[in-house]
Amino acid sequence: ITRIVDRQLGEELNLPARIRPPKLDTPPKFTGTDNHVEFIKWLERLVAWMRTSFYGGPDADEYRVSILKNLLDGAALEWYIEFIDNNRPESSEDQVEFIEVLCALHRRFITTATAHHALRDF
């Protein structure tokens, strides 16, 4: 997850003045599926969209965390509201990082589900 995000969003995208940025549709919403491959596909689409929408670079991290809420639905959105929105610190210096939110999302929906499936199948 960290490698994917760093590769796409580590630096701000700069276009030459003569090139207009494309208008791209937002990626599909993540609903909380427990499929790792589907999560990674969603993540790749998400960060590619953020990059081409000029949400790259370290200065945009807090904004990316806020945008993420609009790209979640169902159980994933409920999780975000409970664990991210309701636990935001007062100080912007203590804000949770975008990568941390994505890793926590993965832990909650993918890693936990995988462990439950393994236990059930055993």
N, C-alpha and C positions, 0 to 999 in steps of 0.2 A: 504494500500500500504506500509506504513511504517513498519507495523508488518511483512508482507511477506518478505520484503527486509532485515530487521534486523535479522529475524530468519535464513535466508539462507546465508546472506553475512556479518553479523555483525562481525564474526571472520573468520580468514583465515583457510582453510581446510588443515590439515596436515596428510599425509598418512605415515604409517610405511615404512621404506626403502625398504622392500621386495615387496611392492605392487606397481604395475605400474598403473598409472591413465588410465582410459579408453579413447578411442578416440570417442567422441560423435559428432553427427551432430549438427550444429547450429540450434537454434530454428527458427520457421517460422518468417517472418517479420511482424511487425504490420503496417497496411496500413491506419489506421485512422478510423476503424469501430466505430460506436457509440453504440455498444453493451457492456454493463458493464461486463457481464459474460465472453464474449470472451476476453475482455481486461485482466481480472483477470487470465484466463487460459493462455494467452500469457505471462503475467507477471510471473506466477508460473514456466512456462517452461524456461523463460529467466533467472531468478535468480538461478534455479536449474542447468542450463547449466553453468552459471558463477561460481557457487560454485565448481562444479566438474572440471572446467577449471582453478581453483585456482585464481579467481578474487575476493575472499572474503577478509574481513578485511578493516579497515579504510585507509590503505596506497594505496589501489587500486581504491579508489573512482574516482579520476580524469580519470583514465584509463577506468573505467566502463562507464563514461559519453561519452568518445570518441568511445568506442566499440558500444554503443547504436545506433549511427548513421548508422552503417552497418546492423542493425537489424530493420530498418524502411524502409518503401517504400511509394510511392504515397503521399497523403496529409500529412501523418505523417512525412515523410522525408522532405517535403517542409517546414513544421512548424519548424522542428529541425534546418534546415539551417537558416531560417529567425530569429528565436528567441533564439537559443542557439549558433550556430556558429557565427552569425553576431553580437552577443552581449557579446562575451567572453572578460573578463577583461584582462589587460596586466599582472597583478600580479597573481601568482598561489595561493596566499593567499585568493584572492577574487573569486576563481573559484566556479561555481555553483555545488551543490552536486547532486549526482545520484538520491537520493530520491526526491529532489526538481524538477528535470527534469521529473521524472515519474509522480509526482503529477500534474505538469503543463500539461503534455501530457494528463492525465486523465481529468483534467479540460477542456482542449480545445476540446477533442473529445467525452467524455462521458457526463460530467456534463452539458456542453453547449447544446449538442444535446438533452439530457433528458429534459432540460428546454424548448427547442423549441417544442419538441413533446407534452409536457404537455400543453403548450400554444395553440398549434394547436388543440389538442383534446378537450380543454375546450371550 
